[in-house]
Amino acid sequence: MKLILIITTTIFFGVFNTQDTPSDFDYKLSSIARNFRSDIMNEEGCEKQKTAAYELADEIEEAIESDEYTSEEILELKKLKKETEALEEYIGVIGNIGNYNLSISDFNLINRRVNANISSVIRDKYCVDVILITIGDYAVYLAENDSSKNYKISYNWKAKKGMNTGSGNMGLWKYSMRHIYDNRENPTQKNISIFGITCKEF
């Protein structure tokens, strides 16, 4: 009877105390990226995926600080943590969830998982450029600062078809990008013109 109990206990803890491998974390990260694509037109869904990325980064950090992984696995975990943190900021900027600047390098790093389409809208006309990111029916315009200067920028926009207009100002760090406009509230209004961009260095 004792032997049966010992074997049962060993199997129980063996099943329920297994640690996540780097591949497990990689799968979770890819799942969040896929879910973000699916939820892109839903603000609450995007917020949920941003929170999921934040929590996953915490999980990976706990794994890094534990003594349960090899040195090679720790290196993999550190790379995954950087990607996960980049995804959180990516969702914040692309999905317009929160107030984020996203570094260009982090955008390039994580967009390989999200696989959004990128188009240049304005290049070398103003102090910063404008790019268009599309994911399915979702379109978002970003200001992109590929210089070594931090700017406070002002801009105007208008719909190419219709009377809708808008304007804004924001801080934009060096080598980063930030949200200008998206069509979540008006899905048919994907095409806008952005003009009158001015920059003040800070």
C-alpha positions in Angstrom: 0.0 0.0 0.0 2.9 2.4 0.9 4.6 1.6 -2.4 1.4 2.4 -4.4 1.0 5.7 -2.4 4.6 6.7 -3.1 4.3 6.0 -6.8 1.0 7.8 -7.1 2.4 10.9 -5.3 5.5 10.9 -7.5 3.3 10.8 -10.6 1.0 13.5 -9.3 3.9 15.9 -8.6 5.6 14.9 -11.8 2.6 15.9 -13.8 1.7 19.1 -11.9 5.1 20.5 -11.1 6.5 20.5 -14.7 8.1 23.8 -15.6 7.5 25.7 -18.8 10.3 25.3 -21.4 11.5 28.2 -23.6 9.5 26.5 -26.4 6.4 26.8 -24.2 7.0 30.5 -23.6 7.6 31.0 -27.3 4.3 29.3 -28.1 2.5 31.6 -25.6 4.1 34.7 -27.1 3.0 33.6 -30.6 -0.5 33.0 -29.3 -0.8 36.5 -27.9 0.4 37.9 -31.3 -2.2 35.8 -33.2 -4.9 36.8 -30.8 -4.0 40.5 -31.1 -4.4 40.2 -34.9 -7.8 38.6 -34.4 -8.9 41.2 -31.8 -7.5 44.3 -33.6 -10.9 45.9 -34.3 -11.9 45.4 -30.6 -10.4 47.8 -28.1 -11.2 45.6 -25.1 -9.7 42.6 -26.9 -6.5 44.5 -27.6 -6.3 45.6 -23.9 -6.7 42.0 -22.9 -3.8 40.9 -25.2 -1.6 43.8 -23.9 -2.2 42.6 -20.3 -1.4 39.0 -21.4 1.9 40.2 -22.8 2.7 42.0 -19.6 1.9 39.0 -17.5 3.9 36.7 -19.8 6.9 39.0 -19.4 6.6 38.6 -15.6 6.4 34.8 -16.0 9.5 34.7 -18.1 11.4 37.0 -15.6 10.5 34.6 -12.8 11.8 31.7 -14.9 15.1 33.6 -15.6 15.6 34.2 -11.8 15.0 30.6 -10.9 17.7 27.9 -10.8 15.8 25.5 -13.0 17.2 26.3 -16.5 20.5 25.8 -18.2 22.7 28.7 -19.4 21.5 28.2 -23.0 17.9 28.2 -21.9 18.4 31.4 -19.9 19.7 33.1 -23.1 16.6 32.0 -24.9 14.4 33.2 -22.1 16.0 36.6 -22.1 15.4 37.0 -25.9 11.8 35.9 -25.4 11.4 38.4 -22.5 12.6 41.2 -24.8 10.2 40.2 -27.5 7.3 39.9 -25.1 8.0 43.4 -23.7 8.2 44.7 -27.3 4.8 43.1 -28.0 3.2 44.9 -25.1 4.4 48.2 -26.4 3.6 47.2 -30.0 0.0 46.5 -28.9 -0.1 49.8 -27.1 1.0 51.8 -30.2 -0.6 49.8 -33.0 -3.8 49.1 -31.2 -3.9 52.6 -29.6 -4.1 51.2 -26.1 -2.4 53.5 -23.7 0.3 56.2 -24.2 3.4 54.6 -25.8 6.4 55.3 -27.9 7.6 52.2 -29.7 11.2 52.0 -30.7 11.8 51.2 -34.4 14.0 48.3 -33.4 11.3 46.7 -31.2 8.7 47.2 -33.9 10.9 45.3 -36.4 11.6 42.6 -33.8 8.0 41.8 -33.0 6.3 42.5 -36.3 7.9 39.3 -37.6 5.4 37.5 -35.3 2.4 39.8 -35.9 3.1 40.1 -39.6 1.4 43.4 -40.2 1.7 45.1 -43.6 3.8 48.2 -43.7 3.5 51.1 -46.3 5.4 54.4 -46.5 3.0 57.4 -46.6 5.3 60.4 -46.2 9.1 60.1 -46.5 11.7 62.9 -46.2 9.1 65.7 -46.5 9.0 66.7 -42.8 11.1 66.3 -39.7 9.5 62.9 -39.2 8.0 60.3 -41.5 4.6 58.7 -41.6 3.9 55.0 -42.2 0.7 53.0 -42.6 0.2 49.7 -40.8 -2.6 47.4 -41.9 -3.9 44.2 -40.2 -7.0 42.9 -42.1 -9.5 45.8 -42.1 -7.6 47.7 -39.5 -5.5 50.7 -40.6 -3.2 52.8 -38.4 -1.0 55.7 -39.3 2.2 56.2 -37.2 4.7 59.1 -37.0 8.2 57.6 -37.3 11.2 59.4 -36.0 14.4 57.8 -37.3 16.6 60.6 -36.2 18.8 61.0 -33.0 16.6 63.9 -31.8 13.6 63.9 -29.5 10.7 66.0 -30.9 7.4 67.4 -29.9 5.4 67.3 -33.1 2.1 68.8 -34.3 0.1 67.5 -37.2 -3.2 67.8 -39.1 -5.2 65.1 -41.0 -8.3 65.0 -43.1 -10.2 62.1 -44.7 -9.7 61.8 -48.4 -13.4 61.2 -48.9 -15.6 63.1 -46.5 -15.5 66.0 -44.2 -13.7 64.5 -41.2 -10.6 66.2 -40.0 -8.4 66.2 -37.0 -5.2 67.4 -35.4 -2.9 66.5 -32.6 0.5 67.0 -30.9 2.7 64.6 -29.1 6.2 63.8 -27.9 8.2 61.5 -30.2 11.5 60.1 -28.9 14.4 59.4 -31.1 14.3 56.2 -33.2 10.7 55.6 -32.3 7.2 55.7 -33.6 3.8 56.7 -32.2 0.1 56.5 -33.1 -1.6 59.3 -35.1 -4.9 57.8 -36.4 -6.7 54.5 -36.7 -10.0 53.5 -38.3 -11.4 51.4 -35.4 -14.3 53.8 -34.8 -14.9 54.4 -38.5 -13.9 51.2 -40.3 -14.6 52.5 -43.8 -12.4 55.5 -43.3 -9.0 53.9 -44.0 -7.5 56.6 -46.2 -6.5 60.0 -44.8 -4.1 62.7 -45.7 -1.6 64.0 -43.0 -0.2 67.4 -43.5 1.4 70.4 -41.8 3.7 68.4 -39.5 5.9 70.6 -37.4 8.6 69.6 -34.9 10.2 71.2 -31.9 13.3 69.6 -30.5 13.3 68.9 -26.7 
